[in-house]
């Protein structure tokens, strides 16, 4: 008797992409992990619907800011909330509505305290929530006014993104726009210099920024592998590269964003 063929398991990246697509169309999302839940609870702009916690997590969360928790046993936690076994929830999950940051002009022209120059980050097709979460952390640290991405083909606001952002999602504007090329054109009209980051750049980023002292800058970055789309690259005023000590490939997009933000914010 022939063996029954086994069903192949979907790769994790396929599962993550399907989950992100479902999250993008959802009216609410679940944040998980003590840090992400604690910061969301403290954010008055975040509309909070349901808090599910274990006794241990409740003791560690501190101030619930008026939320009434639903206590559950750790053994049945995963049956109470729609999370997967891969989500490191630490016994805390919070159902919320996505944040509303306002229009592109409102976000881009809003002055940030202590900023060395007006600074934005635009992401073209960066769909990995872990990369976007890390970029949001760097954007907050170095005083960027916002991270901008297209509504399609970019990481939506999800629990995985929020956990990687380690609280930055609650404070750092993450604005997803209908059309990235149009948004970049609007930023030009607002006075922003668009600098695309690509290994093919004919100038290095620190040298370029030295000549743009004090000018408003938007750093434009593409996904790993394909990079920026042709239309996005054509929209940029300059294409620059991050200098390397040797020829050994390229940086992960979130690491490249951290380096570029550091240089631009100096």
Secondary structure, DSSP 8 states (H G I E B T S, - for coil): -----------HHHHHHHHHHHHHT-SEEEEESHHHHHHHHH-TTS-EEEEEE-HHHHHHH---TT--EEE--GGGHHHHS---TT---TTEEEEEE------HHHHHTS--TT-SS-EEEEEES---HHHHHHHHHHHHHTT-SEEEEESSSS--S-HHHHHHHTTGGGTS-EEEES-HHHHHHHHHHTT-EEEEE-TT-SEEHHHHHHTTTT--EEEEEEBTTTBS-HHHHHH-SEEEE---SSSS----HHHHHHHHHHHHH-
